[in-house]
Every structure is written in structure tokens, then in C-alpha cells.
């Protein structure tokens, strides 16, 4: 009896794996694409891509894109778009520069004021979108022009800098070394060991919790392979950074924000409501949820994160320029769509947006190392974005 049932069980297992692959083809395809792109540039650049110095530069160059992508994903999931983030980066950098350089305000006070201003700017735009039903495309396009013009007027077309050393450490500083281990950075090495173990334990605990509640989980081979590769990659990259200056401060900030927003989107009522809003606004409103307020707060959050990115960019450049943030909105939006966000709202993951941002970052970094011009880089990024959206639409129509 058991012999006859064995082929049936194997067939059912194969079918479940096939179904799981179809349902998660975008997520796994994205991770595979990132790995392939990184290996490709590692080979063609003669091993330069994974050198500790370049890995550090990769983090510093793309941290602001990742941070803004966290907020942009929520805006897109809610069914909107924000074209003004690059201009918000510029105006916040200008305000911070004037406060610290011209008026000698301390970096902490300046940062708090700047972040609050960013949230206010986001709220001002969100007000028209949420409560007056003006399309977000129009509102944020107007914001992009207004805040870029304000930046030019505020700075008088001049660069302002340099900034205090304490402020520069936001973007260019590194974690302090707790123990002398020679060429290895002890603090970063300890975090390299601790963080993957913590993530692995968390993933295993979440899997068991879902199983206990009867929630369908991914087949164990996928769980093991996915987490095994993730841990291996984190250990390798963490070790490489530990042989240089250690973990940049901004990497820690970025990591904390990724964990926080992942928790909000997957484990909180607010996160579920945002997805419901983007999926079906009318049904969400009929269920008693204040959809206008929810949309409003997604823009407030986006303004706050854009302001943080503005401070990071200013600290990294050690000056504020009228052209700061130009084109950032395109990279941020592209990162979200490449990462699996739907153009119609209601679909998208924080991890996908982060992977999408790093795909863009690795492409930029790898092509720059190869000496390719900005013209070719723009064409490649445009092609990748179009391919990602077409692939998403193909999977939807196929489903």
C-alpha cells in the first residue's frame, strides 16, 4: 500500500514545488539576477568589484537610494508616485548647509530641524493628494519644480561648505574598533558573525510559527538554500569590509531602517492597510479604514526619508550644491519597480526594493569601473527597468 502511495506523494511534492516557483518567480529571479550581475562584474573588472575599498564605496554611493526606496515603495504600494524626492534632497541639503555653515547651528539641531522639514514637505504634498484627490504625479511634479527652484534661490547658485567633522561622520564615518585585532576590524567582524545568525534564527522561528498556525510555507529545500546563500554572502561581504575600515555608519543606519520597514509592512496593521489601499481603495474605505489619512502619512514618511537622504548626500560631498539630488527620483522609482513593485499598487516588498536598489548600484559601479560612459550607463539602466516591468506584466497576464 505504501509502495503505491510513494509515487503519488513524490508527484504531489513536485507539483507543490512547481506551484511555489511560479508564485515566487519574481522574488527568486531577482536574487539570481543580482548574483549573476555581481559575478559578471567581478570577472570583467578583474576582481575589483569585491575589493574592500570598492564594497565600501558601493555602500556609500547607494545608501541614499536604498533609504529613499523604502519610503517610495510604500507610496507606490498605496497607489501613488513621488517625483519630488530628488528636489527634497536638494532643499534639505541647502537648509542644513545654511544652518551649519552660515549660522553655526550644531549638527544635531540642524539634523532634527531638517528631518522635521522633510516630513512637513511630504505632508504638504500628501495633503493635496489624499484630501483633494489631485493626482500624485501632478502634485509631486509641481513639488519637484518648486523645491528645485527654491534650492537655486536659497543658495544663490553657489556651493556651501565645508561641514563640521561631526556631521561628515554621518556618511563617511565608520564604527569604532572595540578590540585591537590588527588588520581586522573587531566590531565589524563580531557583527558579521552575529547578524547572519540572528537573521537565520528569526527566519527559522517565523517558519515554525507559520507552520503552527497552518500557514503555508515555502518548501524546506528552498528555505535552506535561500538562507544558506544569504548567510554565506553576508559572511563574505562582512569579512571583506572588516579587512578595511569596518562597517560604515550609514550601513548600520540603513540596516536598522530595512529591518524596521520590513517589520512594519509584514507584521503591523498599518502595513496591511497600505497594501489593502493600493489593492482596492474602495473596498478598503468601505471596511472603515481612513484611506485619506493613510495616503497622507505615506507622503509624510517619504518626505522624512528624503530629508535623511539629503543629509547623507550633503555629508558625503561635504558641501551643498544647487544640483544635488538631480535624477535621484528616477533611480529610486526604478529600484522599486525592478524590485517587484506593481505599477498599479498593492504589490511590493521591502526586500525587493532593496535588492532592486543594489542591482542599480552594482550596474552603475561595475560600468564605471569598466570605464563606460554615462550615456551607455543610462541606456543599460533604462533597458533593465523596462525588462523588469515587462516581466512583471507577463507574469500577471500568465497568472
C-alpha positions in Angstrom: 0.0 0.0 0.0 2.8 2.4 1.0 4.7 1.5 -2.2 1.8 2.5 -4.3 1.4 5.8 -2.5 5.1 6.7 -2.7 4.9 7.9 -6.4 1.8 9.9 -5.6 3.5 11.6 -2.7 6.5 12.4 -4.8 4.3 13.8 -7.6 2.4 16.0 -5.1 5.7 17.2 -3.7 6.9 18.1 -7.2 3.7 19.9 -8.0 3.9 21.9 -4.8 7.4 22.9 -5.6 6.4 23.9 -9.2 3.5 25.9 -7.9 5.8 27.7 -5.4 8.3 28.5 -8.1 5.5 30.0 -10.3 4.2 32.1 -7.4 7.6 33.4 -6.4 9.4 33.5 -9.7 9.9 37.3 -9.5 11.5 37.1 -6.0 13.9 34.3 -6.7 14.6 35.6 -10.2 15.6 39.0 -8.7 18.0 37.4 -6.3 19.5 35.3 -9.1 19.8 38.4 -11.3 21.7 40.3 -8.6 24.1 37.4 -8.0 24.7 37.0 -11.8 25.3 40.7 -12.2 27.8 40.8 -9.3 29.7 37.7 -10.5 29.8 39.1 -14.1 31.3 42.5 -13.0 33.6 40.7 -10.6 35.0 38.7 -13.6 35.1 41.5 -16.2 36.7 44.0 -13.7 39.4 41.6 -12.7 38.2 41.2 -9.1 37.9 44.9 -8.4 34.1 44.8 -7.6 34.5 42.8 -4.4 37.6 44.6 -3.1 37.0 46.0 0.4 37.5 49.6 -0.8 35.1 49.3 -3.6 32.5 47.5 -1.4 32.7 50.4 1.0 32.2 52.9 -1.9 29.3 50.8 -3.2 27.6 51.2 0.2 28.3 54.9 0.5 27.2 55.6 -3.1 23.9 53.7 -2.9 22.8 54.2 0.8 20.6 57.2 0.0 18.9 55.3 -2.9 18.1 52.4 -0.6 16.8 54.6 2.2 14.5 56.6 -0.2 13.4 53.3 -1.9 11.9 52.2 1.5 9.6 55.2 1.5 8.9 55.1 -2.2 7.8 51.5 -2.0 5.1 52.4 0.5 4.0 55.3 -1.8 3.8 53.0 -4.8 2.1 50.2 -2.9 -0.5 52.8 -1.8 -1.1 53.5 -5.5 0.8 56.8 -5.8 4.1 58.1 -7.0 6.5 60.8 -5.8 8.7 62.7 -8.4 9.9 65.3 -5.9 12.3 63.3 -3.8 15.4 64.5 -5.7 14.4 68.1 -5.1 13.7 67.5 -1.5 17.2 66.1 -1.1 18.5 69.4 -2.6 16.4 71.8 -0.5 17.1 69.9 2.7 20.8 69.9 2.0 20.6 73.6 1.3 18.8 74.3 4.6 21.3 72.2 6.5 24.3 73.9 4.9 23.0 77.4 5.7 22.2 76.5 9.3 25.6 74.8 10.0 28.0 76.9 7.8 26.4 80.4 7.8 24.6 80.4 11.2 26.9 77.9 13.1 24.0 75.8 14.3 25.2 72.5 15.8 24.7 69.3 13.6 22.2 67.6 15.9 19.8 70.6 16.0 20.3 71.0 12.3 19.5 67.4 11.6 16.4 67.4 13.7 15.1 70.6 12.0 15.9 69.2 8.6 14.1 65.9 9.2 11.1 67.7 10.5 11.1 70.0 7.5 11.2 67.0 5.2 8.2 65.5 6.9 6.3 68.8 6.6 7.2 69.0 2.8 6.0 65.4 2.4 2.8 66.2 4.3 2.1 69.3 2.2 2.2 67.3 -0.9 0.3 64.4 0.7 -2.5 66.8 1.7 -3.4 67.6 -1.9 -3.2 64.0 -2.9 -5.1 62.5 0.0 -7.7 65.1 0.8 -8.3 66.9 -2.5 -7.7 63.9 -4.8 -5.2 65.7 -7.0 -3.1 63.1 -8.8 0.2 62.4 -7.1 2.0 62.6 -10.4 0.9 66.3 -10.8 1.4 67.3 -7.2 4.9 65.9 -6.9 5.9 67.1 -10.4 5.0 70.6 -9.2 6.9 69.9 -6.0 10.0 68.8 -8.0 10.0 72.1 -9.8 9.2 74.3 -6.8 11.8 72.8 -4.5 14.4 72.8 -7.1 13.7 76.5 -7.8 13.8 77.2 -4.0 17.2 75.5 -3.7 18.6 77.6 -6.5 17.2 80.8 -4.9 18.2 79.8 -1.4 21.8 79.0 -2.3 22.1 81.9 -4.9 23.6 79.4 -7.3 26.6 78.9 -5.0 28.1 75.9 -3.2 28.2 76.0 0.6 30.6 74.0 2.7 32.6 72.5 4.3 30.6 71.0 7.1 31.6 70.2 10.7 33.6 67.0 11.1 30.9 65.5 13.4 28.3 65.9 10.6 30.5 64.4 8.0 30.7 61.2 10.0 27.0 60.5 9.2 28.1 59.4 5.8 31.8 58.9 5.9 32.4 57.7 9.4 32.9 54.1 10.5 32.0 52.1 13.6 34.7 52.3 16.3 37.0 49.4 16.9 36.4 47.9 20.3 39.2 45.4 20.4 42.6 45.6 18.7 42.8 42.7 16.2 45.5 44.0 14.0 44.3 44.4 10.4 40.8 43.1 11.1 38.1 45.5 12.5 36.8 43.7 15.6 33.4 45.4 15.9 32.5 44.8 12.3 33.8 41.2 12.5 31.6 40.5 15.5 28.6 42.0 13.7 29.4 39.9 10.7 29.1 36.7 12.8 26.1 37.9 14.9 23.8 39.4 12.3 23.5 36.4 9.9 23.0 34.0 12.9 20.2 36.3 14.2 18.6 36.5 10.8 18.8 32.8 10.4 17.2 32.2 13.8 14.5 34.8 13.1 13.7 33.1 9.7 13.5 29.6 11.3 11.3 30.9 14.1 8.9 32.7 11.7 8.7 29.5 9.6 7.8 27.3 12.6 5.3 29.9 13.8 3.6 29.9 10.4 3.5 26.1 10.4 2.0 26.0 13.9 -0.8 28.3 12.6 -1.4 26.3 9.5 0.0 29.0 7.2 1.6 27.6 4.0 5.4 27.9 4.0 8.0 27.5 1.3 9.4 24.0 0.7 12.3 23.3 3.0 14.9 22.9 0.3 14.2 26.5 -0.9 14.3 27.7 2.7 17.6 26.0 3.3 19.2 27.1 0.0 18.0 30.7 0.2 19.1 31.3 3.8 22.3 29.4 3.3 23.3 31.6 0.3 22.2 34.7 2.2 24.4 33.8 5.3 27.4 32.9 3.1 27.1 36.2 1.1 26.8 38.2 4.4 29.8 36.5 6.0 31.9 37.0 2.9 31.0 40.7 2.4 31.2 41.4 6.1 34.7 39.9 6.3 35.8 41.9 3.3 34.6 45.1 5.0 36.3 44.1 8.2 39.7 43.9 6.5 39.4 47.6 5.5 37.9 50.3 7.8 35.0 48.2 9.0 31.2 48.9 8.7 30.4 52.4 7.6 28.0 54.3 10.0 25.5 54.6 7.2 25.4 50.9 6.6 24.2 50.4 10.2 21.5 53.2 9.8 20.4 51.6 6.5 20.3 48.1 8.1 18.1 49.3 11.0 15.7 51.1 8.6 15.4 48.0 6.4 14.6 45.8 9.4 12.1 48.4 10.7 10.2 48.9 7.5 10.2 45.1 6.8 8.5 44.7 10.2 6.0 47.5 9.5 5.0 46.1 6.1 4.7 42.4 7.2 3.8 42.4 10.8 1.7 45.5 11.6 -1.9 46.6 10.9 -0.7 49.8 9.2 1.4 47.8 6.8 -1.5 45.6 5.8 -3.8 48.6 5.4 -1.4 50.2 3.0 -1.3 47.1 0.8 -5.1 47.0 1.0 -5.3 50.6 0.0 -3.3 50.0 -3.1 -5.1 46.8 -4.0 -8.6 48.2 -3.7 -9.2 51.6 -2.3 -13.0 51.5 -2.4 -13.2 48.2 -0.6 -10.6 49.4 2.0 -12.6 52.6 2.6 -15.9 50.6 3.0 -14.2 48.5 5.6 -13.9 51.5 7.8 -10.3 52.5 7.1 -9.4 56.2 6.7 -7.7 55.8 3.3 -7.1 59.6 3.0 -5.1 59.7 6.2 -3.2 56.6 5.2 -2.2 58.1 1.9 -1.2 61.3 3.7 1.1 59.5 6.1 2.9 57.6 3.3 3.9 61.0 1.8 5.0 62.3 5.3 7.1 59.2 5.6 8.6 59.7 2.1 9.5 63.3 2.9 11.2 62.3 6.1 13.3 59.7 4.4 14.1 62.0 1.5 15.3 64.5 4.1 17.5 61.9 5.7 18.9 61.1 2.3 19.6 64.8 1.8 21.6 65.0 4.9 23.6 61.8 3.9 24.4 63.2 0.4 25.4 66.6 1.9 27.7 64.9 4.5 29.3 62.7 1.8 30.0 65.6 -0.5 31.0 67.9 2.4 29.2 70.7 0.6 25.7 71.6 -0.7 25.3 72.3 -4.4 22.2 73.6 -6.3 22.3 70.4 -8.5 22.3 68.0 -5.6 19.7 65.2 -6.0 19.3 65.7 -9.7 17.8 62.5 -11.2 17.6 60.7 -7.8 13.9 60.2 -8.2 14.4 58.1 -11.3 16.9 55.8 -9.6 14.6 55.4 -6.5 11.5 54.7 -8.6 13.4 52.3 -10.8 14.7 50.4 -7.8 11.2 49.8 -6.6 9.8 48.6 -9.9 12.9 46.4 -10.6 12.3 45.0 -7.1 8.8 43.8 -7.9 6.5 46.7 -7.0 3.4 46.8 -9.2 2.6 49.9 -11.3 -1.0 49.6 -10.2 -0.3 49.5 -6.5 -0.9 46.9 -3.8 2.2 44.8 -4.6 5.8 45.1 -3.5 8.3 44.0 -0.8 10.9 46.0 1.1 13.5 43.3 0.4 12.7 43.6 -3.3 13.1 47.3 -3.3 16.5 46.9 -1.5 17.7 44.3 -4.0 16.4 46.5 -6.9 18.4 49.4 -5.5 21.6 47.3 -5.3 21.1 46.0 -8.8 21.1 49.6 -10.0 24.1 50.4 -7.7 26.1 47.4 -8.9 25.3 48.3 -12.5 26.5 51.9 -12.0 29.6 50.8 -10.1 30.6 48.0 -12.4 30.1 50.0 -15.6 32.1 52.9 -14.1 35.0 50.6 -13.2 34.9 49.3 -16.8 35.2 52.9 -18.0 31.8 53.0 -19.8 30.3 56.5 -20.3 27.3 57.9 -18.6 25.4 57.6 -21.9 25.8 53.9 -22.1 25.0 53.5 -18.4 21.7 55.3 -18.8 20.7 53.1 -21.7 21.5 49.9 -19.8 19.5 51.1 -16.7 16.6 52.0 -18.9 16.6 48.6 -20.6 16.8 46.8 -17.2 13.8 48.9 -15.9 11.7 48.2 -19.0 12.6 44.5 -18.8 11.6 44.3 -15.1 8.2 45.9 -15.7 7.5 43.8 -18.9 8.4 40.6 -16.9 6.0 41.7 -14.1 3.2 42.3 -16.6 3.9 39.0 -18.4 3.6 37.0 -15.1 0.3 38.8 -14.2 -1.2 38.0 -17.6 0.0 34.5 -17.4 -1.5 34.0 -13.9 
